[in-house]
Amino acid sequence: MDKNELMNKIRGRIEQCRRLARYVNDPRTTDALLQMADEGEADLRRLEQEGVVPPGMIQQMSISKTNSQPN
């Protein structure tokens, strides 16, 4: 698996946590899923600072995060 595939897989898991959080009826589970997503994004930011992740990837995550928040 190359670096781009791995980053896409991480992004997909972050988005999956956010989507699941919208539909779970248990507040503790929702909080845990959102925390997992936030931690994944923080990991990507650290990788970006180290030069491992291209700078535009974090901006794409922020746009998706805004669109996937519960109403």
Summary of the structure (lengths in Angstrom):
residues: 71
radius of gyration: 12.5
end to end distance: 36.0
largest distance: 38.6
contacts: 178
relative contact order: 0.17
helix: 79%
strand: 0%
